[in-house]
Amino acid sequence: MLNNKRLRQIRKDAGLTQADVAAKLNIKRESYTRYETGDIQPPSDQVVRLAGLFGTTSDYLFGLSDCPFPPDRNGGDFQMELPYMIDVDDLSEEDRKDLNEYVDLLRLRAKSRAAAGASPAVYAN
């Protein structure tokens, strides 16, 4: 069962409204609100999209893990170096849009953390 309190908190931490998240999931705000209140459980594909949107794991959203950040392939902290340019020629238009939205979310989250006075290193540990 999805941890609705955790879902609400991670959305707020990202600086997003329920309407913002609903729009990104292509659902009605009322449906998303019911996810957060625990009235209904999102389908598994929506859980995957929520985890991607918030840069976390489904295990974290389900309350199975207390670590909000996905581990890297070696089981350590998540770290990734992005090249200066990413080849997206093989991505569909929808996938490109999703990628841009994800990058926007990461920037928003970084800005929120910076405003709170925390450095990115604090969140990596």
Sequence and secondary structure as in RCSB ss.txt:
>XXXX:A:sequence
MLNNKRLRQIRKDAGLTQADVAAKLNIKRESYTRYETGDIQPPSDQVVRLAGLFGTTSDYLFGLSDCPFPPDRNG
GDFQMELPYMIDVDDLSEEDRKDLNEYVDLLRLRAKSRAAAGASPAVYAN
>XXXX:A:secstr
   HHHHHHHHHHTT  HHHHHHHHTS HHHHHHHHHTSS   HHHHHHHHHHHT  HHHHHTS S  S   TTS
S       SS   TTS HHHHHHHHHHHHHHHHHHHHHHHTT  HHHHH 
